Amino acid sequence: MSLHVLAAESASDNRPLIVTLFAVFVVATLAITVWAGRQTKNATDFYAGGRQFTGFQNGLAISGDYMSAASFLGIAGAIALSGYDGFLYSIGFLVAWLVALLLVAEPLRNSGRYTMGDVLAYRMRQRPVRTAAGVSTIVVSIFYLLAQMAGAGVLVSLLLGITSEAGKILIVVLVGVVMMLYVTIGGMKGTTWVQMVKAVLLIAGTLLITFLVLLKFNFNISELLGEAAKNSGIGESFLEPGLKYGVNATTKLDFISLGIALVLGTAGLPHILIRFYTVPTARAARNSVNWAIGIIGLFYLMTIALGFGAAALLGHDDIIASNKSGNTAAPLLAEEIGGGPDSTGGAILLAVISAVAFATILAVVAGLTLASSSSFAHDLYANVIRKGKATQDEEISAARWATLGIGTVAVVLGVFARDLNVAGLVALAFAVAASANLPTILYSLFWKRFTTQGALWSIYGGLISSVFLVLFSPVVSGKETSMFPDVDFHWFPLENPGLISIPLGFLLGWLGTIVSKEQPDKEKYAELEVRSLTGHGAH
């Protein structure tokens, strides 16, 4: 009998324990959200948590926001199935923070107020750039939300033994409902506290699994890797580069595309960018990134034990049998090292780790939904539709309604994405963010001549090209693991569009500025430069 069938039976035998643990996690985080929601008095509280969080607290919250279902479920699965090539996700996600630290964190905190659109609108025409920034933020957030929805579906299905497609769809809907509650009630304060609690739980849970896996192999990493290679069904090549990304010229290009998207994407992710506004000073923003790098680095180091441990102790066939993209490798590993599918210890560890993973998903979707609803309310509603005449209460009300709309879209798309590898889905969000947002942010902060037309060409060009290429890539159709596996209309060979769309975003920003007849406001740029470098005049 395969391991995933045993897991379902074990979950069935221990259903009361599992349901209780899930209920405790959800109720506890909702209680935090309600408590924080009562302290949300104005727009600054809703969007930026009142700018009251310390560097360490924000670093912990950033870690909670960043270590998503892609990190915990997707990367473990990618390593368990692809070995060395799967670990490239961990490296890319971590290295990306250096770009965010060196180029974006401090200037962005000094230059903006609540959203990315604030930075762009400071020295350019308000309405067109805010519209573009709002659209881009919402699209990137929805791509990222897809990954979390897919992770939630496979996780709860595994735990509760749900095999019907209708049951899996219902799970995705329920996650969406809880996510909307988090944001509409708690705003940034509630979301931040939930992310901090979740980061601590996730690190503690991952440390526990890592310790137990290494204990199983007498803390001999060489023995662990050897057993992983043996049980992978592939042999020593499992531990060498090229298993997934070295097969032919196309996969090699896909690896370059993935690497560029991962390294440049973090600095353009809306839900990460708005976290820099929750601290009182630029120094605190810098400190928060330093803390985040340390915490996230520790976590990604432990993904070696998660991924290779799953390959060693579960085997390729059982991982695939549970979920063809490997998304359930981490919880199945927890069950195995807890004593196996037929043991109480295995059931307890499976329930605890899955509950932590579920809390991870809820916290990240709350952060993503907050980023996109904030951008809609602050950039599109207050400054474009109402032309700056909306009151704070009207703006917050618009954000809450936007949460419902964006959450609904994410749920509908998440239903179709539930069988895709969540790490791959997040990599797509990184590619879209790096194509549309990063060029515009960097040009706006560091290029005196940059104009409104350059910003619009960069955002819309990067956004449209990246989404267009994804639609006609193997991610959507043409493969067994595609979103629509039964049809094939793909013509773009790469699974990640970053290699084409990111340089195009930078090129269009430059070209749009060069051909523009608009004269940039040099005084405004000088003000922005002083503010971004010194913090003088920052909100």
Secondary structure, DSSP 8 states (H G I E B T S, - for coil): --HHHHHHHHHHHTHHHHHHHHHHHHHHHHHHHHHHHTT--SHHHHHHGGG---HHHHHHHHHHHHS-HIIIIIHHHHHHHHTHHHHHHHHHHHHHHHHIIIIIHHHHHHH-SSSHHHHHHTSS-HHHHHHHHHHHHHHHHHHHHHHHHHHHHHHHHHHHT--SHHHHHHHHHHHHHHHHHHHHHHHHHHHHHHHHHHHHHHHHHHHHHHHHHHHHTTT-HHHHHHHHHHHTTS-GGGGSTTTTTSSSHHHHHHHHHHHHHHHHHGGG-HHHHGGGGGSSSHHHHHHHHHHHHHHHHHHHHHHHHHHHHHHHHT-HHHHHHH-TT-TTHHHHHHHHHTT-TTSHHHHHHHHHHHHHHHHHHHHHHHHHHHHHHHHIIIIIIIIIISTT---HHHHHHHHHHHHHHHHHHHHHHHHHTTTS-HHHHHHHHHHHHHHHTHHHHHHHHH-TT--HHHHHHHHHHHHHHHHHHHHTSTTTBSSTTSSBTT--------S-THHHHHHHHHHHHHHHHHH------HHHHHHHHHHHHH-TT--
